[in-house]
Amino acid sequence: MLTANLQRLSKLGILAATLGFAAPVQNAGKPLAAHYENQDVLVVPEDSNGLRPAALGPWVFGGRLNQDKPLDKRLNLYVVVPGKQYHSPASPEYDHTLVVNALTQDHPREWDIFWCVVLDPKLRDELKAERDLLVAAQSSFKPADLFDIEDIPARDMLAEKFGIRSLIDLRRYRHKDGTMPRLLILPARFAIRATAQAPEPAPGHNQE
C-alpha cells in the first residue's frame, strides 16, 4: 500500500478527447478516465448496488465500500487536486486528475482512495504516475516570507476535507527547517471496487 511504496522509494534513493469525464452523482458506475505510469487508462467501477457514493463535489468515483479503513490488500486510486483532467466551471475547486498504481484488466479489485493535495504554488506539472506523486510528497519547498493559505493551490480542498483554513492549521506538516511538503497524500477514508485497464483501440486502428 502507500506506506510500503514510500519506504521502497526511500530505499532506492528517490527523493527527488477520447476519454470520458467522471460521472456526475446521478450516473455513478460510468468509466472514469485516469492515468497509469503516464498512460491513459479507464477505471470502471462496479455497480454500486445502493452503496453511498464515493465522491468529490460533482464527481463520483463509484460505490463506497462498507470498510472505509485503508487496507494493505487494496490498490491505490489517487485524486490529485488541483488537476487538469476533470474540470467543472461551476465548481473549479474540485478540478482534479486521477492516477492509479496498477492495472487489473477485467478483474475487479478494491481501491483505497487518497487525496493528493498540492501545497507548493510552483508545482504546476500534471502528475500522471504514482512514482511522481510519491517523489513530490517527499520533496519540500520553502514558503516565501509573505506566504499565506491563499497561496496554496488546493486551499479549498484542505478547508473542506480537513478543516485546514490557516497556516497554523498546517503546522503539523511543516518541517523543522521551515520547509513544507510540495504535496500531501492523505487517505480519503473510503474505497471503491473497480477494474483499471487500457482503453480499447478505436475501430480501424492498426495494431502492430
ROLUM-850770 format. One record per residue (C-alpha): residue number from 0; residue in one letter; x, y, z. Coordinates in nm, 4 decimals. Each point is the difference from the previous one (the first is absolute). Example, Ala and Ser with C-alpha at 12.3 -4.5 7.8 and 13.67 -1.06 7.14 Angstrom:
BEGIN
+-----+------+----------+----------+----------+
| seq | type |       xx |       yy |       zz |
+-----+------+----------+----------+----------+
|   0 |    a |   1.2300 |  -0.4500 |   0.7800 |
|   1 |    s |   0.1370 |   0.3440 |  -0.0660 |
+-----+------+----------+----------+----------+
***
This chain:
BEGIN
+-----+------+----------+----------+----------+
| seq | type |       xx |       yy |       zz |
+-----+------+----------+----------+----------+
|   0 |    m |   0.0000 |   0.0000 |   0.0000 |
|   1 |    l |   0.1066 |   0.3687 |   0.0233 |
|   2 |    t |   0.2362 |  -0.0344 |   0.2971 |
|   3 |    a |   0.1817 |  -0.2923 |  -0.1600 |
|   4 |    n |   0.0412 |   0.1968 |  -0.3217 |
|   5 |    l |   0.1463 |   0.2985 |   0.1835 |
|   6 |    q |   0.2454 |  -0.2235 |   0.1814 |
|   7 |    r |   0.0959 |  -0.1725 |  -0.3243 |
|   8 |    l |   0.0689 |   0.3336 |  -0.1669 |
|   9 |    s |   0.2155 |   0.1104 |   0.2914 |
|  10 |    k |   0.2067 |  -0.3181 |  -0.0199 |
|  11 |    l |   0.0559 |   0.0600 |  -0.3675 |
|  12 |    g |   0.1245 |   0.3483 |   0.0759 |
|  13 |    i |  -0.2819 |   0.1806 |  -0.1769 |
|  14 |    l |  -0.0659 |   0.3335 |   0.1598 |
|  15 |    a |  -0.0164 |   0.1744 |  -0.2473 |
|  16 |    a |  -2.4116 |   0.0355 |  -2.0321 |
|  17 |    t |  -0.0797 |  -0.3526 |  -0.0335 |
|  18 |    l |  -0.0379 |  -0.0926 |   0.3627 |
|  19 |    g |  -0.3195 |   0.0953 |   0.1858 |
|  20 |    f |  -0.0452 |   0.2109 |   0.3086 |
|  21 |    a |  -0.0721 |  -0.1375 |   0.3451 |
|  22 |    a |  -0.3668 |  -0.0701 |   0.0561 |
|  23 |    p |  -0.2181 |   0.2551 |   0.1784 |
|  24 |    v |  -0.1768 |  -0.1117 |   0.3164 |
|  25 |    q |  -0.3037 |  -0.1430 |  -0.1715 |
|  26 |    n |   0.2101 |  -0.2077 |  -0.2450 |
|  27 |    a |   0.2341 |  -0.1948 |   0.2273 |
|  28 |    g |   0.1557 |  -0.3033 |  -0.1645 |
|  29 |    k |   0.1079 |   0.1563 |  -0.3280 |
|  30 |    p |   0.3651 |  -0.0471 |  -0.1082 |
|  31 |    l |   0.2467 |   0.2554 |   0.1337 |
|  32 |    a |   0.2961 |   0.1293 |  -0.1964 |
|  33 |    a |   0.3209 |  -0.0354 |   0.2029 |
|  34 |    h |   0.3770 |  -0.0339 |  -0.0375 |
|  35 |    y |   0.2345 |  -0.2902 |   0.0674 |
|  36 |    e |   0.3734 |   0.0587 |  -0.0443 |
|  37 |    n |  -0.0762 |   0.3041 |  -0.2196 |
|  38 |    q |  -0.2334 |  -0.2019 |  -0.2232 |
|  39 |    d |  -0.3736 |   0.0527 |  -0.0451 |
|  40 |    v |  -0.2104 |  -0.2756 |   0.1569 |
|  41 |    l |  -0.3623 |  -0.0634 |   0.0930 |
|  42 |    v |  -0.1234 |  -0.0725 |   0.3521 |
|  43 |    v |  -0.3377 |  -0.1743 |  -0.0099 |
|  44 |    p |  -0.1811 |  -0.0113 |   0.3365 |
|  45 |    e |  -0.2223 |  -0.2941 |   0.0817 |
|  46 |    d |  -0.3725 |   0.0535 |   0.0380 |
|  47 |    s |  -0.0430 |   0.1888 |   0.3258 |
|  48 |    n |  -0.3019 |  -0.2137 |   0.1031 |
|  49 |    g |  -0.1376 |   0.2726 |   0.2220 |
|  50 |    l |   0.3329 |   0.0876 |   0.1646 |
|  51 |    r |   0.0679 |   0.3588 |   0.0956 |
|  52 |    p |   0.1957 |   0.1833 |  -0.2719 |
|  53 |    a |   0.3729 |   0.0567 |   0.0385 |
|  54 |    a |   0.0127 |   0.3533 |  -0.1347 |
|  55 |    l |   0.1774 |   0.3326 |  -0.0229 |
|  56 |    g |  -0.2389 |   0.2857 |  -0.0670 |
|  57 |    p |  -0.1957 |  -0.0854 |  -0.3177 |
|  58 |    w |   0.2298 |  -0.2919 |  -0.0878 |
|  59 |    v |  -0.0761 |  -0.3591 |   0.1034 |
|  60 |    f |   0.2671 |  -0.2720 |   0.0015 |
|  61 |    g |  -0.2260 |  -0.2941 |   0.0829 |
|  62 |    g |  -0.1913 |  -0.1636 |   0.2834 |
|  63 |    r |   0.1585 |   0.0491 |   0.3399 |
|  64 |    l |   0.0983 |  -0.3305 |   0.1607 |
|  65 |    n |  -0.1117 |  -0.0686 |   0.3558 |
|  66 |    q |   0.3582 |  -0.0448 |   0.1247 |
|  67 |    d |   0.1395 |   0.3549 |  -0.0251 |
|  68 |    k |   0.3336 |  -0.0578 |   0.1747 |
|  69 |    p |   0.2967 |  -0.0327 |  -0.2432 |
|  70 |    l |   0.1111 |  -0.3600 |  -0.0421 |
|  71 |    d |   0.3324 |  -0.1406 |  -0.1218 |
|  72 |    k |  -0.1727 |  -0.2360 |  -0.2428 |
|  73 |    r |  -0.1564 |   0.2867 |  -0.1940 |
|  74 |    l |   0.1378 |   0.1913 |  -0.2942 |
|  75 |    n |   0.0249 |   0.3802 |   0.0034 |
|  76 |    l |  -0.2062 |   0.2583 |  -0.1859 |
|  77 |    y |   0.1454 |   0.3487 |   0.0363 |
|  78 |    v |  -0.2096 |   0.3149 |  -0.0439 |
|  79 |    v |   0.2408 |   0.2867 |  -0.0744 |
|  80 |    v |  -0.1341 |   0.3464 |   0.0868 |
|  81 |    p |   0.0248 |   0.2273 |  -0.1854 |
|  82 |    g |   0.0200 |  -0.1900 |  -0.3265 |
|  83 |    k |  -0.0785 |   0.0585 |  -0.3656 |
|  84 |    q |  -0.1733 |  -0.3265 |  -0.0920 |
|  85 |    y |  -0.3413 |   0.0810 |   0.1493 |
|  86 |    h |  -0.1335 |   0.3535 |  -0.0003 |
|  87 |    s |  -0.3323 |   0.1400 |   0.1170 |
|  88 |    p |  -0.0677 |   0.3655 |  -0.0883 |
|  89 |    a |  -0.2497 |   0.0118 |   0.2856 |
|  90 |    s |   0.2373 |  -0.1590 |   0.2559 |
|  91 |    p |   0.3627 |   0.0638 |  -0.1037 |
|  92 |    e |   0.1185 |  -0.0706 |   0.3541 |
|  93 |    y |  -0.0608 |  -0.3685 |  -0.0767 |
|  94 |    d |   0.2082 |  -0.0113 |  -0.3205 |
|  95 |    h |   0.2147 |  -0.3109 |   0.0186 |
|  96 |    t |   0.1955 |  -0.2765 |  -0.1723 |
|  97 |    l |  -0.0291 |  -0.3737 |   0.0710 |
|  98 |    v |   0.3035 |  -0.2296 |   0.0280 |
|  99 |    v |   0.0026 |  -0.3761 |   0.0688 |
| 100 |    n |   0.2928 |  -0.2139 |   0.1091 |
| 101 |    a |  -0.0931 |  -0.3194 |  -0.1887 |
| 102 |    l |  -0.2035 |  -0.1479 |  -0.2816 |
| 103 |    t |  -0.2456 |  -0.2808 |   0.0715 |
| 104 |    q |  -0.1321 |  -0.0620 |  -0.3538 |
| 105 |    d |  -0.3366 |  -0.1762 |   0.0398 |
| 106 |    h |   0.0521 |  -0.0973 |   0.3639 |
| 107 |    p |  -0.1766 |   0.2345 |   0.2479 |
| 108 |    r |   0.2088 |   0.1054 |   0.3009 |
| 109 |    e |  -0.0532 |   0.2146 |   0.3031 |
| 110 |    w |   0.1619 |   0.3445 |  -0.0055 |
| 111 |    d |   0.0834 |   0.2307 |   0.2886 |
| 112 |    i |  -0.0455 |   0.3625 |  -0.1025 |
| 113 |    f |   0.2596 |   0.2599 |   0.0975 |
| 114 |    w |  -0.0216 |   0.3775 |  -0.0276 |
| 115 |    c |   0.3173 |   0.1467 |  -0.1476 |
| 116 |    v |  -0.0060 |   0.3640 |   0.1064 |
| 117 |    v |   0.2424 |   0.2432 |  -0.1653 |
| 118 |    l |   0.1575 |   0.2465 |   0.2453 |
| 119 |    d |   0.2822 |   0.1449 |  -0.2124 |
| 120 |    p |  -0.1252 |   0.2746 |  -0.2357 |
| 121 |    k |   0.2893 |  -0.0822 |  -0.2357 |
| 122 |    l |  -0.1066 |  -0.3635 |  -0.0389 |
| 123 |    r |  -0.1899 |   0.0492 |  -0.3234 |
| 124 |    d |   0.0961 |  -0.3188 |  -0.1870 |
| 125 |    e |  -0.2801 |  -0.2479 |  -0.0648 |
| 126 |    l |   0.0997 |  -0.3054 |   0.2063 |
| 127 |    k |  -0.1065 |  -0.3209 |  -0.1754 |
| 128 |    a |   0.1880 |  -0.2796 |   0.1793 |
| 129 |    e |   0.0151 |  -0.1274 |   0.3574 |
| 130 |    r |   0.3764 |   0.0412 |   0.0102 |
| 131 |    d |  -0.0308 |   0.3708 |  -0.0899 |
| 132 |    l |  -0.2541 |   0.0481 |   0.2782 |
| 133 |    l |   0.2183 |  -0.1702 |   0.2588 |
| 134 |    v |   0.3065 |   0.1965 |  -0.1037 |
| 135 |    a |  -0.1967 |   0.3270 |   0.0264 |
| 136 |    a |  -0.1252 |  -0.1036 |   0.3445 |
| 137 |    q |   0.3595 |  -0.0629 |   0.1134 |
| 138 |    s |   0.1275 |   0.3265 |  -0.1469 |
| 139 |    s |  -0.0178 |   0.3310 |   0.1840 |
| 140 |    f |  -0.0324 |   0.3683 |  -0.0774 |
| 141 |    k |   0.0813 |   0.3122 |   0.1994 |
| 142 |    p |  -0.3060 |   0.2278 |   0.0313 |
| 143 |    a |   0.0653 |   0.3656 |  -0.0800 |
| 144 |    d |  -0.0001 |   0.2542 |   0.2830 |
| 145 |    l |  -0.3536 |   0.1172 |  -0.0808 |
| 146 |    f |  -0.1290 |  -0.3494 |  -0.0786 |
| 147 |    d |  -0.3607 |  -0.0458 |   0.1095 |
| 148 |    i |  -0.2700 |  -0.2675 |  -0.0157 |
| 149 |    e |  -0.1443 |   0.1808 |  -0.3032 |
| 150 |    d |   0.3193 |  -0.0843 |  -0.1913 |
| 151 |    i |  -0.0599 |  -0.3754 |   0.0324 |
| 152 |    p |  -0.1495 |  -0.1416 |  -0.3220 |
| 153 |    a |  -0.2201 |  -0.2527 |   0.1835 |
| 154 |    r |  -0.1083 |   0.2295 |   0.2843 |
| 155 |    d |  -0.3736 |  -0.0652 |  -0.0521 |
| 156 |    m |   0.0604 |  -0.3759 |   0.0157 |
| 157 |    l |   0.1988 |   0.0381 |   0.3221 |
| 158 |    a |  -0.2788 |   0.2021 |   0.1577 |
| 159 |    e |  -0.2834 |  -0.2307 |  -0.1043 |
| 160 |    k |   0.1554 |  -0.3404 |   0.0656 |
| 161 |    f |   0.2362 |   0.0721 |   0.2890 |
| 162 |    g |  -0.1151 |   0.3263 |   0.1598 |
| 163 |    i |   0.3318 |   0.1669 |  -0.0878 |
| 164 |    r |  -0.0684 |   0.3720 |  -0.0489 |
| 165 |    s |   0.3265 |   0.1647 |   0.1050 |
| 166 |    l |   0.3743 |  -0.0619 |  -0.0019 |
| 167 |    i |  -0.0240 |  -0.0694 |   0.3718 |
| 168 |    d |  -0.2249 |  -0.2966 |  -0.0811 |
| 169 |    l |   0.2774 |  -0.1298 |  -0.2288 |
| 170 |    r |   0.2704 |   0.0092 |   0.2672 |
| 171 |    r |  -0.0106 |  -0.3779 |   0.0458 |
| 172 |    y |   0.1303 |  -0.0368 |  -0.3562 |
| 173 |    r |   0.2725 |   0.2662 |   0.0248 |
| 174 |    h |   0.3564 |  -0.1307 |   0.0341 |
| 175 |    k |   0.2419 |   0.1201 |   0.2679 |
| 176 |    d |   0.1913 |   0.2058 |  -0.2565 |
| 177 |    g |  -0.3166 |   0.1883 |  -0.0954 |
| 178 |    t |  -0.0571 |  -0.1804 |  -0.3285 |
| 179 |    m |  -0.3205 |  -0.1788 |  -0.0936 |
| 180 |    p |  -0.0845 |  -0.2990 |  -0.2228 |
| 181 |    r |  -0.0765 |   0.0978 |  -0.3582 |
| 182 |    l |  -0.2917 |  -0.2450 |   0.0097 |
| 183 |    l |  -0.1974 |  -0.1691 |   0.2758 |
| 184 |    i |  -0.1356 |  -0.3527 |  -0.0543 |
| 185 |    l |  -0.2825 |  -0.0598 |   0.2466 |
| 186 |    p |  -0.2495 |  -0.2882 |   0.0259 |
| 187 |    a |  -0.3542 |   0.0867 |  -0.1060 |
| 188 |    r |  -0.1275 |  -0.2708 |   0.2354 |
| 189 |    f |  -0.2123 |  -0.1661 |  -0.2640 |
| 190 |    a |   0.0533 |  -0.2646 |  -0.2654 |
| 191 |    i |  -0.1610 |  -0.1267 |  -0.3193 |
| 192 |    r |   0.0032 |  -0.3193 |  -0.2030 |
| 193 |    a |   0.0939 |   0.0342 |  -0.3680 |
| 194 |    t |   0.2125 |  -0.1181 |  -0.2901 |
| 195 |    a |   0.2812 |   0.2024 |  -0.1559 |
| 196 |    q |   0.1057 |  -0.0693 |  -0.3568 |
| 197 |    a |   0.1353 |   0.1596 |  -0.3136 |
| 198 |    p |  -0.2786 |   0.1304 |  -0.2262 |
| 199 |    e |  -0.0921 |  -0.2105 |  -0.3014 |
| 200 |    p |   0.1436 |   0.1274 |  -0.3313 |
| 201 |    a |  -0.2378 |   0.2000 |  -0.2144 |
| 202 |    p |  -0.1600 |  -0.1949 |  -0.2886 |
| 203 |    g |   0.2337 |  -0.0200 |  -0.2956 |
| 204 |    h |   0.3074 |   0.0708 |   0.2094 |
| 205 |    n |   0.2971 |  -0.2040 |  -0.1223 |
| 206 |    q |   0.1754 |  -0.1981 |   0.2699 |
| 207 |    e |   0.3628 |  -0.1023 |  -0.0436 |
+-----+------+----------+----------+----------+
***
